[in-house]
Amino acid sequence: MRKRLEIPIVPGFSLAGDEIYHSLEYSTYYEPLRHVESVDCSGCTKRERLYCFTNFAGDLVFSLGLQIIENNGMSLCSRVGDADSLFYRRDLAEEQDEKGRFKGIWTMDIDDDGTRSIGTLESQRDGYMKLWRFLGLNMPRLHYDTLSSRNVEKVLINDYPARLFCHESGWAVETNMHCGRVYMDYDDTVTINTDNGTLVNDEAISLVIRCRNRGIPVVLISKHDGDLLRELQDFGISGLFDEVLHLKRDSGAEKSDYITEKDAILIDDSFGERWKAHEARGINTFEPCMMELILND
């Protein structure tokens, strides 16, 4: 029987005190299937779906494509287009964006006969959008920021194959992401701010244990202003990490300076830190709200 998980789809306490509420607050995930390629797709119908994002300034930031295969209530979808490109069928997306004057996330379905249909994030209650979270893209957060008059000019998407499979029992994701070392932030990642004060994030600890069970080293890397080692001792987690790197904010050092492995990942609530690490090292990065999805097979 597949394990059912209730996973928050928005960052919540991982945003340094900013609690975000959204109509798509929770989403259901299931443990990955290991043999999705064995599905017989003969006689299936195929269509493409573009997931597009128009920011508050009215600029089209991305148009990402999925190929969706359906047959008798079963679905299989995977990303299409170049892995390093944020635009798929850009001409169609820009044409529709000009007509619709959208803001936030919107979608376009393209059937085999060329018929197009437009949808919004609020209408996407299906599981297809969940695949993007496995690829590190938090679409509800982007949508919320835009509706809150925040202008997002760039996004990050991880580069590894992943497919989403739907059957009678629910949704399953198959991915071959390889992770050789995990770098994890401290503030608003390992710890979270709550009404009861600063607490240890149990999802972060759960991920550390999953890494240890797989022999994957975990490095705590932080620009924390306080006595980091003392706080780790007070929380009872001082021996949990393979290495602790405490960087001084005024030193000019970047977290990406200490990340040397090509198969490393960085988990950090700061988009700026994730962006620098991705640009400097080409590694996959995740928000803290995505920790439940990592190595959860």
C-alpha positions in Angstrom: 0.0 0.0 0.0 1.3 3.4 -0.9 2.1 5.8 1.9 -0.1 8.9 1.8 1.5 12.1 2.8 -0.1 15.5 3.5 2.5 18.0 2.3 2.2 21.9 2.7 2.3 23.4 -0.8 3.3 26.9 0.5 6.3 27.8 2.6 4.5 28.8 5.8 7.0 29.3 8.7 10.0 28.7 6.3 9.7 32.4 5.3 11.3 34.1 8.4 8.0 34.8 10.1 5.8 35.4 7.1 2.9 32.9 7.1 1.4 32.5 3.7 -2.1 31.1 3.3 -3.5 30.0 0.0 -6.5 28.1 -1.3 -4.1 25.3 -2.4 -2.6 25.0 1.1 -2.3 21.2 1.1 -1.6 18.7 -1.6 -1.4 14.9 -1.6 1.6 13.0 -2.7 2.4 9.3 -2.8 5.6 7.3 -2.7 7.4 7.0 -6.0 6.8 4.0 -8.2 9.9 2.3 -9.5 8.5 0.8 -12.7 6.5 3.6 -14.4 8.1 2.7 -17.7 6.2 -0.6 -17.7 2.9 1.2 -18.3 1.3 0.3 -21.6 0.3 3.5 -23.4 -1.0 2.0 -26.6 -4.3 3.6 -27.6 -3.8 6.5 -25.2 -4.7 10.1 -26.0 -2.0 12.7 -25.8 -2.0 16.4 -25.2 0.4 19.1 -24.0 0.0 21.5 -21.2 1.9 24.8 -20.8 2.4 26.1 -17.3 3.1 29.8 -17.8 4.0 32.6 -15.4 3.3 36.3 -16.0 4.8 38.5 -13.3 3.3 41.6 -11.7 5.0 43.8 -14.3 3.3 41.8 -17.1 6.4 40.0 -18.3 6.2 36.3 -19.3 8.9 34.7 -17.1 8.4 31.1 -18.2 6.3 28.7 -20.3 7.1 25.1 -19.2 5.6 22.1 -21.0 4.2 18.8 -19.9 3.3 15.9 -22.2 0.2 14.2 -20.7 -0.9 10.7 -21.8 -4.3 9.5 -20.7 -6.1 6.2 -21.1 -9.2 4.9 -19.1 -8.6 7.2 -16.1 -4.9 6.6 -16.0 -2.4 9.4 -16.7 1.3 9.7 -17.2 3.1 13.0 -17.7 6.6 14.2 -18.0 8.3 17.5 -18.9 9.0 18.3 -22.5 11.4 20.8 -24.0 15.1 21.6 -23.3 16.0 20.9 -19.7 18.0 24.2 -19.5 15.3 26.3 -21.0 12.4 28.2 -19.3 10.4 28.5 -22.5 8.6 25.8 -24.4 6.3 26.9 -27.3 7.2 30.4 -26.4 5.4 31.9 -29.5 2.1 30.4 -28.4 2.5 31.5 -24.8 3.4 35.0 -25.7 0.5 35.2 -28.2 -2.0 34.1 -25.6 -0.4 36.2 -22.9 -0.9 39.3 -25.0 -4.6 38.4 -25.5 -5.3 37.5 -21.9 -3.2 40.0 -20.0 -2.7 37.4 -17.3 -1.1 37.8 -13.9 0.4 34.9 -12.0 0.3 31.3 -13.1 -1.9 30.2 -16.0 -2.1 27.2 -18.2 -2.8 26.3 -21.8 -3.9 22.8 -22.9 -3.1 21.9 -26.5 -4.9 18.9 -27.9 -3.7 16.8 -30.8 -6.0 18.7 -33.2 -4.5 22.0 -32.1 -7.5 23.0 -29.9 -6.4 25.3 -27.1 -8.0 25.8 -23.7 -6.9 28.2 -21.0 -6.9 27.7 -17.2 -5.8 29.4 -14.0 -3.9 28.2 -11.0 -7.1 28.0 -9.0 -8.6 25.6 -11.5 -5.6 23.2 -11.4 -6.8 20.8 -8.7 -5.3 17.9 -10.6 -2.0 16.3 -9.7 0.0 17.5 -12.8 1.1 20.7 -11.1 2.7 18.6 -8.3 5.4 17.4 -10.7 6.9 20.9 -10.7 7.4 20.8 -6.9 9.5 17.7 -7.4 11.6 19.9 -9.8 11.9 22.7 -7.2 9.4 25.1 -8.6 6.8 26.5 -6.1 4.0 27.7 -8.4 1.5 28.6 -5.7 4.1 30.8 -4.1 4.8 32.6 -7.4 1.1 33.1 -7.9 0.6 34.4 -4.4 3.5 36.8 -4.7 2.1 38.2 -7.9 -1.4 38.7 -6.4 0.4 40.4 -3.5 1.9 43.0 -5.9 5.4 41.5 -5.7 7.3 41.3 -8.9 9.3 38.1 -9.5 11.8 38.4 -12.4 13.6 35.1 -12.3 13.0 31.5 -11.1 15.0 28.3 -10.5 14.1 24.9 -11.8 16.1 21.8 -11.1 17.5 19.7 -13.9 16.7 16.0 -13.5 14.2 13.7 -15.2 10.9 13.2 -13.3 7.6 11.7 -14.3 4.2 11.8 -12.7 1.9 8.7 -12.9 -1.7 8.6 -11.9 -3.8 5.5 -11.4 -6.8 4.5 -9.4 -4.9 4.6 -6.1 -3.6 8.2 -6.6 -0.4 9.9 -7.8 3.1 8.6 -7.9 6.4 10.3 -8.9 9.4 8.7 -10.5 12.7 10.5 -10.5 16.4 9.6 -10.8 17.8 12.6 -8.9 21.2 11.7 -7.5 22.4 13.4 -4.4 26.0 13.0 -3.1 26.0 15.6 -0.3 23.3 17.8 1.2 24.0 21.4 2.3 21.4 22.8 4.7 20.7 26.3 6.0 20.0 26.9 9.7 17.7 29.8 10.2 14.1 29.1 8.9 15.3 25.7 7.6 16.6 23.6 10.5 14.8 25.9 12.9 11.5 27.7 12.5 9.9 30.6 14.2 6.6 29.9 15.8 4.2 31.5 18.3 6.0 29.4 20.9 9.4 30.7 20.0 12.2 29.1 17.8 11.8 25.4 17.4 13.6 22.6 15.5 12.0 21.8 12.2 11.1 18.1 12.4 11.0 17.9 8.6 14.7 18.9 8.4 15.6 16.3 11.0 13.7 13.7 9.1 15.6 14.5 6.0 18.9 14.3 7.8 18.0 10.8 9.1 17.0 9.8 5.5 20.4 11.0 4.3 22.3 9.1 7.1 20.4 5.9 6.3 21.7 6.3 2.7 25.2 7.2 3.6 24.8 10.8 2.3 26.8 13.4 4.3 24.8 16.5 5.5 26.6 19.8 6.0 25.0 22.6 8.0 26.0 25.9 6.4 24.8 29.2 7.9 25.4 32.9 8.3 23.6 32.8 11.7 24.3 35.9 13.8 24.3 34.0 17.2 26.4 31.3 18.7 25.5 28.5 16.3 27.3 25.7 18.1 25.8 26.6 21.4 22.3 26.7 19.9 22.8 23.3 18.3 23.7 21.9 21.7 20.7 23.6 23.4 18.4 22.0 20.8 20.1 18.6 21.2 21.2 18.3 17.6 24.9 19.2 17.8 26.0 15.7 16.6 23.5 15.3 13.9 25.5 16.9 11.1 28.6 15.6 9.4 30.1 19.1 9.3 29.1 22.6 10.5 30.2 25.7 8.5 29.5 29.0 10.3 30.1 31.9 7.9 30.4 35.5 9.1 28.1 37.9 7.4 30.8 40.6 7.1 33.4 38.2 5.7 32.1 38.4 2.1 32.1 34.6 1.9 29.3 33.0 -0.1 27.8 29.6 0.7 28.5 28.6 -2.9 32.3 29.1 -2.2 32.1 26.0 0.1 30.1 23.8 -2.2 32.4 21.8 -4.5 30.5 18.6 -5.3 28.6 18.6 -8.6 26.0 16.2 -7.2 25.3 18.3 -4.1 22.0 20.0 -3.3 21.4 23.1 -1.2 18.3 23.6 1.0 17.8 27.3 1.9 14.9 29.6 2.5 16.8 32.4 0.7 16.2 32.6 -3.0 19.4 34.7 -3.3 21.5 32.0 -1.7 19.9 29.3 -3.9 20.4 31.4 -7.0 24.1 32.0 -6.3 24.7 28.3 -5.6 22.9 27.3 -8.8 24.7 29.9 -10.9 28.2 29.2 -9.4 28.0 25.4 -9.1 25.1 24.3 -11.3 23.6 22.3 -8.4 19.9 21.6 -7.6 18.4 23.7 -4.9 15.2 23.5 -2.8 13.1 25.6 -0.5 12.6 24.2 3.0 8.9 23.5 2.2 10.2 20.9 -0.3 12.3 18.8 2.1 9.5 16.2 2.5 9.9 15.3 -1.1 13.7 14.8 -1.1 14.9 11.1 -0.9 11.4 10.1 0.1 11.3 6.8 -1.8 
